[in-house]
Amino acid sequence: MNPNENLMQKSIYTLFALENGELKSNEKLDLLDFMIAEYYAKWAYCSKVHPGEFSDIWFYQKIYRGLDYEKEYLNTWYWKYIQELAYEEYGKKCDKCGSESNIEVHHRNYKHLGNEYIFLEDLQILCRNCHEKVHKENQK
């Protein structure tokens, strides 16, 4: 299964629904904003341009905060680009155990979701094992 399937389905649905007049005006704006944000995020990711150079911070926060975190947000071009920024800032080594394999970017908190490019300190580089341990500790 393609990890971006939900996002692709949402985009395709948007195009058909717009054409058929099936969306309410606020739904049209939300989905179009999402598609525009993803277009720019993909462009920034591929071009290595900082996301802050082409839009204000509230635009991303509005768009990306409305997504399902695990199914949609973590599969966006925006998140891919934020991961790259985090790796450039902190390296590709686990902050807890020093491992360099199965490296992931962890949100220390979700307060600035959608604005991580400004608040990179909210992110932490962890290996998969340490990442799972951190989430299990936080659930207690």
TAKAHU-V660881 format. One record per pair of residues at least 24 apart in sequence whose C-alpha atoms are under 7 Angstrom apart, sorted by the first residue. I is the first residue (numbers start at 1). J is the second residue. Records with the same first field share a line. If there is no record, write none. Layout:
BEGIN
I=J  J
END
This chain:
BEGIN
3=75
4=75
6=72
7=72
11=35
33=63
34=63
38=76  77  78
41=77  78
42=77  78
45=81
57=115
60=114  115
61=113  114  115
64=114
65=113  114
82=116  117
86=120
92=125
93=125
94=125  126  127
95=124  125  126
96=126  130
99=127
101=127
102=127  128
103=127  128
104=128
106=131
END
